[in-house]
Amino acid sequence: MKKAVWSGIIVAVGMLALSTPAFAQAAQATGNVTVNANVNAKAKLTISANNISFPTTGDPDSNPVLAATSALTIDVKARTSASGNVTLTVLAGSDLDSGTATIAISNLTWTSTGAVFNASGTSNASTAQPVASFAGSGSYSGSQSYSLVNSWAYTTGNYTATLTYTLTAP
């Protein structure tokens, strides 16, 4: 009888050992993760220099227009909506002044090169003048060369004015 009991136990253990793979099934679970990224509007303006100089004014008859000694390199970068209008403007703070003497700021003009830059413009102290514009996000570079009308009517002096560039990306 002991032999039969042990035989039964061995058979039961054997069956259990052989049947284990039938009970071992793969377990699988899934889960979702939501990714949120908030991308804000951003504008970046880089101008290669913070001053513009003109050579000593020569004879206005032979040099009626003076070219600045170097051009400005302007980099504009903007992140906005697909239809957002990005604009770069420049506004003069005043006429060119030297003490009480003035040269009308409208005598200061520029020409530009670059994909989104306006070809030319005239400085203005009351209305910001467009320099560049484009729609949507982007990064552009251009150059801007200034010129100043040379005139016999100017009083001698060191003339200055401040130009404020504003890059807007809605």
Backbone hydrogen bonds, N-H to C=O, Kabsch-Sander energy under -0.5 kcal/mol:
donor,donor_aa,acceptor,acceptor_aa,energy
5,V,1,M,-2.6
6,W,2,K,-3.0
7,S,3,K,-2.6
8,G,4,A,-2.3
9,I,5,V,-2.6
10,I,6,W,-2.9
11,V,7,S,-2.4
12,A,8,G,-2.4
13,V,9,I,-2.8
14,G,10,I,-2.6
15,M,11,V,-2.5
16,L,12,A,-2.4
17,A,13,V,-2.8
18,L,14,G,-2.5
19,S,15,M,-2.0
20,T,16,L,-0.8
22,A,19,S,-0.9
23,F,19,S,-0.8
23,F,20,T,-1.2
24,A,20,T,-1.4
25,Q,23,F,-1.3
36,N,34,T,-0.5
39,V,37,A,-0.7
40,N,38,N,-0.7
42,K,79,R,-1.9
44,K,77,K,-3.0
46,T,75,D,-2.5
48,S,73,T,-2.4
62,S,59,D,-0.5
63,N,59,D,-2.7
66,L,148,L,-3.2
68,A,146,Y,-2.6
69,T,53,S,-2.7
72,L,144,Q,-3.0
74,I,72,L,-0.5
74,I,142,G,-3.0
75,D,46,T,-2.9
76,V,140,Y,-2.8
77,K,44,K,-2.4
78,A,138,G,-2.7
79,R,42,K,-2.9
84,G,81,S,-1.3
86,V,84,G,-0.7
86,V,134,F,-3.3
87,T,168,T,-2.1
88,L,132,A,-2.7
89,T,166,T,-2.3
90,V,129,Q,-2.1
91,L,164,T,-2.1
92,A,124,N,-2.5
93,G,162,T,-3.2
96,L,103,I,-2.3
97,D,95,D,-0.5
97,D,160,T,-2.6
98,S,101,A,-2.7
101,A,98,S,-2.1
103,I,96,L,-2.5
107,N,104,A,-2.2
108,L,105,I,-2.1
109,T,107,N,-0.7
109,T,147,S,-2.4
110,W,121,G,-2.5
111,T,145,S,-2.0
112,S,119,A,-2.4
113,T,143,S,-2.2
117,F,114,G,-1.0
118,N,131,V,-3.4
121,G,110,W,-2.0
123,S,108,L,-2.8
129,Q,90,V,-3.1
131,V,88,L,-3.4
132,A,88,L,-1.6
133,S,116,V,-1.9
134,F,86,V,-2.0
136,G,84,G,-3.0
138,G,78,A,-2.4
140,Y,76,V,-2.9
142,G,74,I,-2.3
143,S,113,T,-1.8
144,Q,72,L,-2.5
145,S,111,T,-3.0
147,S,109,T,-2.7
148,L,66,L,-2.6
149,V,107,N,-2.0
150,N,64,P,-3.1
154,Y,151,S,-1.0
159,Y,157,G,-0.7
160,T,97,D,-2.2
164,T,91,L,-2.9
165,Y,163,L,-0.6
166,T,89,T,-2.4
168,T,87,T,-2.9
168,T,166,T,-0.5
